[in-house]
């Protein structure tokens, strides 16, 4: 049986399949390397990145509801500099595209982060 071609093109980026990790819930990828073959997903979307590290919201960060849960992690992240030095080298070794989720406090901060990425 022939395997179907699952390649997709999203925003000019060719992915081997449409399965992408969710930003925030998948960390920076390495956290799941023992559970998932990271070279088989279509793309890894890393946690939101800001100019400076952020501790996020203080606990409690998760609340149960009758039909699920709500979370408010508060965009906890290592910051762009630590990402480039500590997280990116691992990701660059993969055959999977990495998509960045950036956030800033103003348009100028967004622009600087986008340029840097």
Biopython code that builds the backbone (N, CA, C, O; Angstrom):
import numpy as np
from Bio.PDB.StructureBuilder import StructureBuilder

atoms = [
    (1, "UNK", "N", (0.847, -1.183, 0.000)),
    (1, "UNK", "CA", (0.000, 0.000, 0.000)),
    (1, "UNK", "C", (0.887, 1.239, 0.000)),
    (1, "UNK", "O", (1.839, 1.334, 0.775)),
    (2, "UNK", "N", (0.571, 2.168, -0.862)),
    (2, "UNK", "CA", (1.327, 3.407, -0.964)),
    (2, "UNK", "C", (0.884, 4.370, 0.140)),
    (2, "UNK", "O", (-0.308, 4.508, 0.413)),
    (3, "UNK", "N", (1.849, 5.027, 0.765)),
    (3, "UNK", "CA", (1.526, 6.013, 1.799)),
    (3, "UNK", "C", (1.101, 7.326, 1.142)),
    (3, "UNK", "O", (1.702, 7.742, 0.151)),
    (4, "UNK", "N", (0.083, 7.976, 1.675)),
    (4, "UNK", "CA", (-0.357, 9.240, 1.079)),
    (4, "UNK", "C", (0.678, 10.343, 1.319)),
    (4, "UNK", "O", (1.395, 10.323, 2.320)),
    (5, "UNK", "N", (0.747, 11.285, 0.409)),
    (5, "UNK", "CA", (1.633, 12.437, 0.555)),
    (5, "UNK", "C", (0.942, 13.442, 1.468)),
    (5, "UNK", "O", (-0.091, 14.005, 1.105)),
    (6, "UNK", "N", (1.498, 13.665, 2.629)),
    (6, "UNK", "CA", (0.896, 14.570, 3.604)),
    (6, "UNK", "C", (1.555, 15.943, 3.624)),
    (6, "UNK", "O", (1.212, 16.777, 4.463)),
    (7, "UNK", "N", (2.493, 16.193, 2.720)),
    (7, "UNK", "CA", (3.171, 17.487, 2.690)),
    (7, "UNK", "C", (2.158, 18.622, 2.549)),
    (7, "UNK", "O", (1.182, 18.510, 1.807)),
    (8, "UNK", "N", (2.401, 19.705, 3.265)),
    (8, "UNK", "CA", (1.583, 20.911, 3.159)),
    (8, "UNK", "C", (2.521, 22.108, 3.089)),
    (8, "UNK", "O", (3.668, 22.045, 3.533)),
    (9, "UNK", "N", (2.019, 23.186, 2.531)),
    (9, "UNK", "CA", (2.768, 24.428, 2.461)),
    (9, "UNK", "C", (1.982, 25.469, 3.231)),
    (9, "UNK", "O", (0.857, 25.801, 2.860)),
    (10, "UNK", "N", (2.562, 25.981, 4.291)),
    (10, "UNK", "CA", (1.890, 26.981, 5.114)),
    (10, "UNK", "C", (2.786, 28.214, 5.177)),
    (10, "UNK", "O", (3.890, 28.165, 5.719)),
    (11, "UNK", "N", (2.308, 29.298, 4.629)),
    (11, "UNK", "CA", (3.078, 30.535, 4.652)),
    (11, "UNK", "C", (4.433, 30.427, 3.978)),
    (11, "UNK", "O", (5.385, 31.097, 4.380)),
    (12, "UNK", "N", (4.526, 29.588, 2.957)),
    (12, "UNK", "CA", (5.786, 29.427, 2.249)),
    (12, "UNK", "C", (6.737, 28.438, 2.890)),
    (12, "UNK", "O", (7.855, 28.252, 2.408)),
    (13, "UNK", "N", (6.312, 27.807, 3.964)),
    (13, "UNK", "CA", (7.140, 26.803, 4.642)),
    (13, "UNK", "C", (6.577, 25.428, 4.308)),
    (13, "UNK", "O", (5.410, 25.146, 4.579)),
    (14, "UNK", "N", (7.408, 24.575, 3.720)),
    (14, "UNK", "CA", (6.959, 23.228, 3.367)),
    (14, "UNK", "C", (7.120, 22.319, 4.582)),
    (14, "UNK", "O", (8.212, 22.179, 5.132)),
    (15, "UNK", "N", (6.016, 21.710, 4.985)),
    (15, "UNK", "CA", (6.004, 20.790, 6.119)),
    (15, "UNK", "C", (5.761, 19.380, 5.604)),
    (15, "UNK", "O", (5.030, 19.192, 4.632)),
    (16, "UNK", "N", (6.367, 18.392, 6.244)),
    (16, "UNK", "CA", (6.186, 16.999, 5.810)),
    (16, "UNK", "C", (4.792, 16.474, 6.118)),
    (16, "UNK", "O", (4.354, 15.483, 5.533)),
    (17, "UNK", "N", (4.095, 17.136, 7.032)),
    (17, "UNK", "CA", (2.709, 16.810, 7.353)),
    (17, "UNK", "C", (2.114, 17.991, 8.113)),
    (17, "UNK", "O", (2.860, 18.871, 8.543)),
    (18, "UNK", "N", (0.791, 18.039, 8.291)),
    (18, "UNK", "CA", (0.170, 19.186, 8.949)),
    (18, "UNK", "C", (0.152, 19.125, 10.479)),
    (18, "UNK", "O", (-0.472, 19.973, 11.117)),
    (19, "UNK", "N", (0.817, 18.149, 11.072)),
    (19, "UNK", "CA", (0.805, 18.009, 12.533)),
    (19, "UNK", "C", (1.863, 18.923, 13.146)),
    (19, "UNK", "O", (3.060, 18.762, 12.908)),
    (20, "UNK", "N", (1.393, 19.887, 13.941)),
    (20, "UNK", "CA", (2.299, 20.819, 14.611)),
    (20, "UNK", "C", (2.032, 20.808, 16.109)),
    (20, "UNK", "O", (0.902, 20.598, 16.551)),
    (21, "UNK", "N", (3.073, 21.033, 16.871)),
    (21, "UNK", "CA", (2.900, 21.105, 18.317)),
    (21, "UNK", "C", (2.241, 22.430, 18.672)),
    (21, "UNK", "O", (2.311, 23.389, 17.904)),
    (22, "UNK", "N", (1.613, 22.483, 19.816)),
    (22, "UNK", "CA", (0.963, 23.710, 20.261)),
    (22, "UNK", "C", (1.928, 24.528, 21.106)),
    (22, "UNK", "O", (2.536, 24.016, 22.046)),
    (23, "UNK", "N", (2.059, 25.797, 20.761)),
    (23, "UNK", "CA", (2.947, 26.669, 21.525)),
    (23, "UNK", "C", (2.514, 26.692, 22.985)),
    (23, "UNK", "O", (1.323, 26.754, 23.290)),
    (24, "UNK", "N", (3.476, 26.641, 23.865)),
    (24, "UNK", "CA", (3.187, 26.674, 25.294)),
    (24, "UNK", "C", (3.109, 25.293, 25.892)),
    (24, "UNK", "O", (3.751, 25.022, 26.907)),
    (25, "UNK", "N", (2.341, 24.418, 25.289)),
    (25, "UNK", "CA", (2.163, 23.085, 25.866)),
    (25, "UNK", "C", (3.296, 22.130, 25.523)),
    (25, "UNK", "O", (3.418, 21.074, 26.144)),
    (26, "UNK", "N", (4.125, 22.480, 24.548)),
    (26, "UNK", "CA", (5.203, 21.596, 24.097)),
    (26, "UNK", "C", (6.578, 22.142, 24.468)),
    (26, "UNK", "O", (7.601, 21.620, 24.025)),
    (27, "UNK", "N", (6.597, 23.192, 25.282)),
    (27, "UNK", "CA", (7.865, 23.764, 25.718)),
    (27, "UNK", "C", (8.715, 24.199, 24.535)),
    (27, "UNK", "O", (8.249, 24.897, 23.635)),
    (28, "UNK", "N", (9.973, 23.770, 24.557)),
    (28, "UNK", "CA", (10.917, 24.097, 23.484)),
    (28, "UNK", "C", (11.294, 22.839, 22.699)),
    (28, "UNK", "O", (12.301, 22.827, 21.992)),
    (29, "UNK", "N", (10.489, 21.781, 22.823)),
    (29, "UNK", "CA", (10.694, 20.556, 22.059)),
    (29, "UNK", "C", (11.486, 19.493, 22.791)),
    (29, "UNK", "O", (11.068, 18.336, 22.850)),
    (30, "UNK", "N", (12.607, 19.864, 23.339)),
    (30, "UNK", "CA", (13.495, 18.881, 23.974)),
    (30, "UNK", "C", (12.801, 18.144, 25.125)),
    (30, "UNK", "O", (13.115, 16.988, 25.406)),
    (31, "UNK", "N", (11.873, 18.809, 25.778)),
    (31, "UNK", "CA", (11.158, 18.204, 26.900)),
    (31, "UNK", "C", (10.425, 16.927, 26.490)),
    (31, "UNK", "O", (10.120, 16.090, 27.339)),
    (32, "UNK", "N", (10.144, 16.774, 25.213)),
    (32, "UNK", "CA", (9.364, 15.633, 24.725)),
    (32, "UNK", "C", (10.156, 14.679, 23.839)),
    (32, "UNK", "O", (9.578, 13.769, 23.245)),
    (33, "UNK", "N", (11.469, 14.872, 23.740)),
    (33, "UNK", "CA", (12.258, 14.051, 22.813)),
    (33, "UNK", "C", (12.227, 12.564, 23.146)),
    (33, "UNK", "O", (12.425, 11.738, 22.255)),
    (34, "UNK", "N", (11.984, 12.199, 24.408)),
    (34, "UNK", "CA", (11.908, 10.782, 24.776)),
    (34, "UNK", "C", (10.522, 10.186, 24.518)),
    (34, "UNK", "O", (10.352, 8.967, 24.570)),
    (35, "UNK", "N", (9.542, 11.032, 24.244)),
    (35, "UNK", "CA", (8.167, 10.574, 24.033)),
    (35, "UNK", "C", (7.725, 10.621, 22.577)),
    (35, "UNK", "O", (6.881, 9.832, 22.153)),
    (36, "UNK", "N", (8.295, 11.542, 21.817)),
    (36, "UNK", "CA", (7.865, 11.786, 20.442)),
    (36, "UNK", "C", (9.097, 11.882, 19.551)),
    (36, "UNK", "O", (10.094, 12.497, 19.930)),
    (37, "UNK", "N", (9.031, 11.278, 18.372)),
    (37, "UNK", "CA", (10.102, 11.462, 17.393)),
    (37, "UNK", "C", (9.894, 12.840, 16.775)),
    (37, "UNK", "O", (9.031, 13.020, 15.917)),
    (38, "UNK", "N", (10.683, 13.800, 17.214)),
    (38, "UNK", "CA", (10.508, 15.186, 16.797)),
    (38, "UNK", "C", (10.745, 15.401, 15.304)),
    (38, "UNK", "O", (10.328, 16.418, 14.751)),
    (39, "UNK", "N", (11.403, 14.462, 14.658)),
    (39, "UNK", "CA", (11.624, 14.566, 13.218)),
    (39, "UNK", "C", (10.420, 14.101, 12.409)),
    (39, "UNK", "O", (10.430, 14.185, 11.181)),
    (40, "UNK", "N", (9.387, 13.611, 13.084)),
    (40, "UNK", "CA", (8.198, 13.126, 12.364)),
    (40, "UNK", "C", (7.047, 14.121, 12.381)),
    (40, "UNK", "O", (6.114, 13.986, 11.589)),
    (41, "UNK", "N", (7.086, 15.115, 13.258)),
    (41, "UNK", "CA", (6.015, 16.114, 13.268)),
    (41, "UNK", "C", (6.263, 17.115, 12.144)),
    (41, "UNK", "O", (7.388, 17.258, 11.667)),
    (42, "UNK", "N", (5.212, 17.801, 11.729)),
    (42, "UNK", "CA", (5.344, 18.773, 10.651)),
    (42, "UNK", "C", (6.133, 19.997, 11.054)),
    (42, "UNK", "O", (6.932, 20.508, 10.268)),
    (43, "UNK", "N", (5.919, 20.478, 12.278)),
    (43, "UNK", "CA", (6.643, 21.649, 12.784)),
    (43, "UNK", "C", (6.557, 21.663, 14.302)),
    (43, "UNK", "O", (5.628, 21.120, 14.900)),
    (44, "UNK", "N", (7.544, 22.292, 14.900)),
    (44, "UNK", "CA", (7.539, 22.521, 16.343)),
    (44, "UNK", "C", (7.305, 24.009, 16.551)),
    (44, "UNK", "O", (8.055, 24.839, 16.038)),
    (45, "UNK", "N", (6.269, 24.340, 17.300)),
    (45, "UNK", "CA", (6.004, 25.732, 17.645)),
    (45, "UNK", "C", (6.408, 25.894, 19.107)),
    (45, "UNK", "O", (5.793, 25.310, 19.998)),
    (46, "UNK", "N", (7.441, 26.687, 19.343)),
    (46, "UNK", "CA", (7.987, 26.815, 20.695)),
    (46, "UNK", "C", (7.130, 27.739, 21.555)),
    (46, "UNK", "O", (6.286, 28.484, 21.057)),
    (47, "UNK", "N", (7.375, 27.666, 22.861)),
    (47, "UNK", "CA", (6.710, 28.561, 23.809)),
    (47, "UNK", "C", (6.888, 30.003, 23.367)),
    (47, "UNK", "O", (7.843, 30.328, 22.661)),
    (48, "UNK", "N", (5.978, 30.858, 23.777)),
    (48, "UNK", "CA", (6.104, 32.273, 23.466)),
    (48, "UNK", "C", (7.438, 32.826, 23.953)),
    (48, "UNK", "O", (7.900, 32.481, 25.040)),
    (49, "UNK", "N", (8.051, 33.677, 23.153)),
    (49, "UNK", "CA", (9.347, 34.263, 23.489)),
    (49, "UNK", "C", (9.225, 35.775, 23.597)),
    (49, "UNK", "O", (8.584, 36.426, 22.772)),
    (50, "UNK", "N", (9.851, 36.314, 24.627)),
    (50, "UNK", "CA", (9.872, 37.759, 24.826)),
    (50, "UNK", "C", (11.317, 38.242, 24.861)),
    (50, "UNK", "O", (12.250, 37.439, 24.860)),
    (51, "UNK", "N", (11.489, 39.553, 24.892)),
    (51, "UNK", "CA", (12.838, 40.130, 24.933)),
    (51, "UNK", "C", (13.600, 39.696, 26.174)),
    (51, "UNK", "O", (14.789, 39.385, 26.105)),
    (52, "UNK", "N", (12.918, 39.677, 27.299)),
    (52, "UNK", "CA", (13.547, 39.310, 28.571)),
    (52, "UNK", "C", (12.861, 38.072, 29.134)),
    (52, "UNK", "O", (11.702, 37.811, 28.813)),
    (53, "UNK", "N", (13.559, 37.304, 29.970)),
    (53, "UNK", "CA", (12.913, 36.146, 30.605)),
    (53, "UNK", "C", (11.701, 36.587, 31.425)),
    (53, "UNK", "O", (11.657, 37.707, 31.935)),
    (54, "UNK", "N", (10.729, 35.703, 31.542)),
    (54, "UNK", "CA", (9.534, 35.996, 32.333)),
    (54, "UNK", "C", (9.169, 34.782, 33.181)),
    (54, "UNK", "O", (9.167, 33.651, 32.695)),
    (55, "UNK", "N", (8.862, 35.027, 34.443)),
    (55, "UNK", "CA", (8.456, 33.944, 35.349)),
    (55, "UNK", "C", (6.989, 33.583, 35.180)),
    (55, "UNK", "O", (6.538, 32.560, 35.696)),
    (56, "UNK", "N", (6.243, 34.410, 34.463)),
    (56, "UNK", "CA", (4.827, 34.130, 34.274)),
    (56, "UNK", "C", (4.014, 34.498, 35.504)),
    (56, "UNK", "O", (4.480, 35.236, 36.371)),
    (57, "UNK", "N", (2.807, 33.983, 35.571)),
    (57, "UNK", "CA", (1.906, 34.280, 36.683)),
    (57, "UNK", "C", (2.265, 33.460, 37.916)),
    (57, "UNK", "O", (2.774, 32.345, 37.801)),
    (58, "UNK", "N", (2.000, 34.018, 39.099)),
    (58, "UNK", "CA", (2.196, 33.220, 40.314)),
    (58, "UNK", "C", (1.080, 32.178, 40.424)),
    (58, "UNK", "O", (0.010, 32.353, 39.842)),
    (59, "UNK", "N", (1.325, 31.097, 41.167)),
    (59, "UNK", "CA", (0.267, 30.097, 41.371)),
    (59, "UNK", "C", (-0.899, 30.706, 42.139)),
    (59, "UNK", "O", (-0.705, 31.665, 42.886)),
    (60, "UNK", "N", (-2.082, 30.181, 41.975)),
    (60, "UNK", "CA", (-2.461, 29.048, 41.132)),
    (60, "UNK", "C", (-2.563, 29.475, 39.670)),
    (60, "UNK", "O", (-3.016, 30.579, 39.369)),
    (61, "UNK", "N", (-2.148, 28.607, 38.780)),
    (61, "UNK", "CA", (-2.167, 28.881, 37.344)),
    (61, "UNK", "C", (-3.239, 28.079, 36.618)),
    (61, "UNK", "O", (-3.552, 28.359, 35.460)),
    (62, "UNK", "N", (-3.798, 27.089, 37.290)),
    (62, "UNK", "CA", (-4.793, 26.217, 36.661)),
    (62, "UNK", "C", (-6.019, 26.131, 37.560)),
    (62, "UNK", "O", (-5.900, 26.003, 38.779)),
    (63, "UNK", "N", (-7.192, 26.204, 36.950)),
    (63, "UNK", "CA", (-8.441, 26.071, 37.698)),
    (63, "UNK", "C", (-9.328, 25.053, 36.984)),
    (63, "UNK", "O", (-9.522, 25.123, 35.770)),
    (64, "UNK", "N", (-9.858, 24.113, 37.753)),
    (64, "UNK", "CA", (-10.791, 23.138, 37.180)),
    (64, "UNK", "C", (-12.164, 23.773, 37.046)),
    (64, "UNK", "O", (-12.565, 24.597, 37.868)),
    (65, "UNK", "N", (-12.880, 23.380, 35.998)),
    (65, "UNK", "CA", (-14.255, 23.811, 35.804)),
    (65, "UNK", "C", (-15.097, 22.551, 35.614)),
    (65, "UNK", "O", (-14.536, 21.474, 35.414)),
    (66, "UNK", "N", (-16.417, 22.650, 35.670)),
    (66, "UNK", "CA", (-17.245, 21.457, 35.473)),
    (66, "UNK", "C", (-17.015, 20.773, 34.119)),
    (66, "UNK", "O", (-17.274, 19.578, 33.979)),
    (67, "UNK", "N", (-16.534, 21.521, 33.128)),
    (67, "UNK", "CA", (-16.369, 20.913, 31.803)),
    (67, "UNK", "C", (-14.919, 20.936, 31.307)),
    (67, "UNK", "O", (-14.678, 20.813, 30.107)),
    (68, "UNK", "N", (-13.969, 21.091, 32.205)),
    (68, "UNK", "CA", (-12.568, 21.090, 31.773)),
    (68, "UNK", "C", (-11.685, 21.860, 32.732)),
    (68, "UNK", "O", (-11.794, 21.724, 33.951)),
    (69, "UNK", "N", (-10.816, 22.665, 32.165)),
    (69, "UNK", "CA", (-9.924, 23.461, 32.996)),
    (69, "UNK", "C", (-9.550, 24.740, 32.270)),
    (69, "UNK", "O", (-9.653, 24.844, 31.048)),
    (70, "UNK", "N", (-9.120, 25.697, 33.051)),
    (70, "UNK", "CA", (-8.613, 26.961, 32.522)),
    (70, "UNK", "C", (-7.182, 27.103, 32.998)),
    (70, "UNK", "O", (-6.844, 26.693, 34.108)),
    (71, "UNK", "N", (-6.344, 27.683, 32.156)),
    (71, "UNK", "CA", (-4.993, 27.945, 32.629)),
    (71, "UNK", "C", (-4.604, 29.376, 32.305)),
    (71, "UNK", "O", (-5.090, 29.967, 31.341)),
    (72, "UNK", "N", (-3.733, 29.910, 33.115)),
    (72, "UNK", "CA", (-3.198, 31.259, 32.932)),
    (72, "UNK", "C", (-1.739, 31.222, 33.362)),
    (72, "UNK", "O", (-1.379, 31.730, 34.424)),
    (73, "UNK", "N", (-0.907, 30.616, 32.528)),
    (73, "UNK", "CA", (0.509, 30.456, 32.853)),
    (73, "UNK", "C", (1.205, 31.807, 32.869)),
    (73, "UNK", "O", (2.128, 32.023, 33.655)),
    (74, "UNK", "N", (0.772, 32.710, 32.013)),
    (74, "UNK", "CA", (1.339, 34.047, 32.027)),
    (74, "UNK", "C", (2.561, 34.217, 31.147)),
    (74, "UNK", "O", (3.400, 35.077, 31.418)),
    (75, "UNK", "N", (2.679, 33.414, 30.097)),
    (75, "UNK", "CA", (3.765, 33.528, 29.123)),
    (75, "UNK", "C", (5.150, 33.372, 29.737)),
    (75, "UNK", "O", (6.085, 34.089, 29.380)),
    (76, "UNK", "N", (5.270, 32.434, 30.657)),
    (76, "UNK", "CA", (6.576, 32.098, 31.238)),
    (76, "UNK", "C", (7.516, 31.661, 30.118)),
    (76, "UNK", "O", (7.154, 30.826, 29.289)),
    (77, "UNK", "N", (8.723, 32.227, 30.095)),
    (77, "UNK", "CA", (9.691, 31.839, 29.070)),
    (77, "UNK", "C", (11.101, 32.248, 29.453)),
    (77, "UNK", "O", (11.306, 33.044, 30.369)),
    (78, "UNK", "N", (12.072, 31.692, 28.738)),
    (78, "UNK", "CA", (13.489, 31.922, 29.049)),
    (78, "UNK", "C", (14.015, 33.219, 28.454)),
    (78, "UNK", "O", (15.116, 33.646, 28.802)),
    (79, "UNK", "N", (13.263, 33.854, 27.571)),
    (79, "UNK", "CA", (13.733, 35.066, 26.896)),
    (79, "UNK", "C", (14.506, 34.704, 25.633)),
    (79, "UNK", "O", (15.028, 33.597, 25.507)),
    (80, "UNK", "N", (14.572, 35.648, 24.707)),
    (80, "UNK", "CA", (15.160, 35.383, 23.396)),
    (80, "UNK", "C", (16.643, 35.031, 23.472)),
    (80, "UNK", "O", (17.104, 34.159, 22.735)),
    (81, "UNK", "N", (17.392, 35.686, 24.341)),
    (81, "UNK", "CA", (18.834, 35.421, 24.416)),
    (81, "UNK", "C", (19.117, 33.997, 24.879)),
    (81, "UNK", "O", (19.923, 33.292, 24.271)),
    (82, "UNK", "N", (18.456, 33.572, 25.954)),
    (82, "UNK", "CA", (18.648, 32.202, 26.455)),
    (82, "UNK", "C", (18.120, 31.186, 25.443)),
    (82, "UNK", "O", (18.694, 30.109, 25.289)),
    (83, "UNK", "N", (17.031, 31.526, 24.755)),
    (83, "UNK", "CA", (16.507, 30.625, 23.726)),
    (83, "UNK", "C", (17.559, 30.375, 22.657)),
    (83, "UNK", "O", (17.813, 29.231, 22.280)),
    (84, "UNK", "N", (18.167, 31.444, 22.173)),
    (84, "UNK", "CA", (19.179, 31.309, 21.118)),
    (84, "UNK", "C", (20.394, 30.509, 21.585)),
    (84, "UNK", "O", (20.955, 29.722, 20.822)),
    (85, "UNK", "N", (20.793, 30.709, 22.822)),
    (85, "UNK", "CA", (21.998, 30.041, 23.339)),
    (85, "UNK", "C", (21.738, 28.617, 23.818)),
    (85, "UNK", "O", (22.559, 27.728, 23.593)),
    (86, "UNK", "N", (20.597, 28.395, 24.481)),
    (86, "UNK", "CA", (20.355, 27.128, 25.169)),
    (86, "UNK", "C", (19.371, 26.191, 24.469)),
    (86, "UNK", "O", (19.502, 24.973, 24.585)),
    (87, "UNK", "N", (18.414, 26.719, 23.765)),
    (87, "UNK", "CA", (17.351, 25.885, 23.178)),
    (87, "UNK", "C", (17.512, 25.682, 21.672)),
    (87, "UNK", "O", (17.297, 24.581, 21.164)),
    (88, "UNK", "N", (17.885, 26.730, 20.970)),
    (88, "UNK", "CA", (17.959, 26.678, 19.516)),
    (88, "UNK", "C", (18.980, 25.680, 18.976)),
    (88, "UNK", "O", (18.689, 25.023, 17.976)),
    (89, "UNK", "N", (20.166, 25.527, 19.583)),
    (89, "UNK", "CA", (21.125, 24.555, 19.042)),
    (89, "UNK", "C", (20.547, 23.138, 18.925)),
    (89, "UNK", "O", (20.820, 22.443, 17.946)),
    (90, "UNK", "N", (19.764, 22.711, 19.899)),
    (90, "UNK", "CA", (19.118, 21.394, 19.836)),
    (90, "UNK", "C", (18.125, 21.345, 18.675)),
    (90, "UNK", "O", (18.110, 20.386, 17.904)),
    (91, "UNK", "N", (17.304, 22.375, 18.557)),
    (91, "UNK", "CA", (16.269, 22.408, 17.527)),
    (91, "UNK", "C", (16.858, 22.448, 16.121)),
    (91, "UNK", "O", (16.282, 21.882, 15.192)),
    (92, "UNK", "N", (17.988, 23.106, 15.959)),
    (92, "UNK", "CA", (18.617, 23.217, 14.639)),
    (92, "UNK", "C", (19.126, 21.876, 14.123)),
    (92, "UNK", "O", (19.349, 21.723, 12.922)),
    (93, "UNK", "N", (19.310, 20.918, 14.997)),
    (93, "UNK", "CA", (19.780, 19.588, 14.594)),
    (93, "UNK", "C", (18.653, 18.720, 14.031)),
    (93, "UNK", "O", (18.914, 17.679, 13.428)),
    (94, "UNK", "N", (17.417, 19.141, 14.223)),
    (94, "UNK", "CA", (16.264, 18.372, 13.760)),
    (94, "UNK", "C", (15.981, 18.659, 12.288)),
    (94, "UNK", "O", (16.402, 19.684, 11.752)),
    (95, "UNK", "N", (15.270, 17.749, 11.650)),
    (95, "UNK", "CA", (14.850, 17.973, 10.264)),
    (95, "UNK", "C", (13.464, 18.614, 10.205)),
    (95, "UNK", "O", (12.856, 18.700, 9.138)),
    (96, "UNK", "N", (12.982, 19.055, 11.342)),
    (96, "UNK", "CA", (11.645, 19.629, 11.462)),
    (96, "UNK", "C", (11.726, 21.150, 11.558)),
    (96, "UNK", "O", (12.530, 21.670, 12.332)),
    (97, "UNK", "N", (10.911, 21.875, 10.789)),
    (97, "UNK", "CA", (10.900, 23.330, 10.917)),
    (97, "UNK", "C", (10.477, 23.756, 12.323)),
    (97, "UNK", "O", (9.653, 23.104, 12.964)),
    (98, "UNK", "N", (11.050, 24.846, 12.780)),
    (98, "UNK", "CA", (10.723, 25.415, 14.086)),
    (98, "UNK", "C", (10.065, 26.768, 13.853)),
    (98, "UNK", "O", (10.612, 27.624, 13.158)),
    (99, "UNK", "N", (8.896, 26.950, 14.436)),
    (99, "UNK", "CA", (8.176, 28.214, 14.332)),
    (99, "UNK", "C", (8.225, 28.912, 15.682)),
    (99, "UNK", "O", (8.014, 28.289, 16.723)),
    (100, "UNK", "N", (8.502, 30.200, 15.657)),
    (100, "UNK", "CA", (8.596, 30.966, 16.900)),
    (100, "UNK", "C", (7.283, 31.675, 17.182)),
    (100, "UNK", "O", (6.616, 32.168, 16.273)),
    (101, "UNK", "N", (6.930, 31.715, 18.441)),
    (101, "UNK", "CA", (5.793, 32.482, 18.923)),
    (101, "UNK", "C", (6.410, 33.621, 19.728)),
    (101, "UNK", "O", (6.970, 33.388, 20.799)),
    (102, "UNK", "N", (6.315, 34.838, 19.228)),
    (102, "UNK", "CA", (6.931, 35.967, 19.926)),
    (102, "UNK", "C", (5.857, 36.879, 20.496)),
    (102, "UNK", "O", (4.739, 36.937, 19.984)),
    (103, "UNK", "N", (6.209, 37.589, 21.560)),
    (103, "UNK", "CA", (5.297, 38.606, 22.074)),
    (103, "UNK", "C", (6.093, 39.753, 22.669)),
    (103, "UNK", "O", (7.177, 39.570, 23.224)),
    (104, "UNK", "N", (5.528, 40.925, 22.536)),
    (104, "UNK", "CA", (6.173, 42.122, 23.054)),
    (104, "UNK", "C", (5.156, 43.021, 23.722)),
    (104, "UNK", "O", (3.951, 42.777, 23.669)),
    (105, "UNK", "N", (5.663, 44.058, 24.348)),
    (105, "UNK", "CA", (4.795, 45.011, 25.045)),
    (105, "UNK", "C", (4.330, 46.127, 24.113)),
    (105, "UNK", "O", (3.397, 46.866, 24.429)),
    (106, "UNK", "N", (5.001, 46.241, 22.946)),
    (106, "UNK", "CA", (4.633, 47.266, 21.974)),
    (106, "UNK", "C", (5.103, 46.812, 20.590)),
    (106, "UNK", "O", (5.789, 45.799, 20.460)),
    (107, "UNK", "N", (4.731, 47.564, 19.573)),
    (107, "UNK", "CA", (5.066, 47.182, 18.200)),
    (107, "UNK", "C", (6.574, 47.140, 17.996)),
    (107, "UNK", "O", (7.075, 46.254, 17.303)),
    (108, "UNK", "N", (7.306, 48.081, 18.586)),
    (108, "UNK", "CA", (8.760, 48.105, 18.447)),
    (108, "UNK", "C", (9.414, 46.841, 18.983)),
    (108, "UNK", "O", (10.348, 46.309, 18.384)),
    (109, "UNK", "N", (8.909, 46.365, 20.121)),
    (109, "UNK", "CA", (9.460, 45.137, 20.715)),
    (109, "UNK", "C", (9.161, 43.924, 19.829)),
    (109, "UNK", "O", (10.015, 43.057, 19.646)),
    (110, "UNK", "N", (7.953, 43.871, 19.289)),
    (110, "UNK", "CA", (7.609, 42.791, 18.352)),
    (110, "UNK", "C", (8.549, 42.822, 17.148)),
    (110, "UNK", "O", (9.052, 41.784, 16.717)),
    (111, "UNK", "N", (8.781, 44.014, 16.611)),
    (111, "UNK", "CA", (9.633, 44.152, 15.428)),
    (111, "UNK", "C", (11.059, 43.684, 15.721)),
    (111, "UNK", "O", (11.661, 42.991, 14.901)),
    (112, "UNK", "N", (11.601, 44.054, 16.876)),
    (112, "UNK", "CA", (12.967, 43.643, 17.235)),
    (112, "UNK", "C", (13.063, 42.124, 17.375)),
    (112, "UNK", "O", (14.033, 41.515, 16.924)),
    (113, "UNK", "N", (12.061, 41.521, 17.996)),
    (113, "UNK", "CA", (12.062, 40.066, 18.149)),
    (113, "UNK", "C", (11.936, 39.373, 16.791)),
    (113, "UNK", "O", (12.634, 38.395, 16.526)),
    (114, "UNK", "N", (11.059, 39.872, 15.946)),
    (114, "UNK", "CA", (10.868, 39.269, 14.623)),
    (114, "UNK", "C", (12.148, 39.372, 13.801)),
    (114, "UNK", "O", (12.518, 38.424, 13.108)),
    (115, "UNK", "N", (12.820, 40.509, 13.872)),
    (115, "UNK", "CA", (14.090, 40.683, 13.165)),
    (115, "UNK", "C", (15.140, 39.702, 13.667)),
    (115, "UNK", "O", (15.890, 39.117, 12.886)),
    (116, "UNK", "N", (15.178, 39.536, 14.967)),
    (116, "UNK", "CA", (16.189, 38.668, 15.583)),
    (116, "UNK", "C", (15.959, 37.207, 15.223)),
    (116, "UNK", "O", (16.911, 36.464, 14.990)),
    (117, "UNK", "N", (14.716, 36.803, 15.179)),
    (117, "UNK", "CA", (14.383, 35.417, 14.844)),
    (117, "UNK", "C", (14.667, 35.190, 13.384)),
    (117, "UNK", "O", (14.460, 34.087, 12.878)),
]
sb = StructureBuilder()
sb.init_structure("model")
sb.init_model(0)
sb.init_chain("A")
sb.init_seg("    ")
for serial, (resi, resn, name, xyz) in enumerate(atoms, 1):
    if name == "N":
        sb.init_residue(resn, " ", resi, " ")
    sb.init_atom(name, np.array(xyz, "f"), 0.0, 1.0, " ", f" {name:<3s}", serial, name[0])
structure = sb.get_structure()
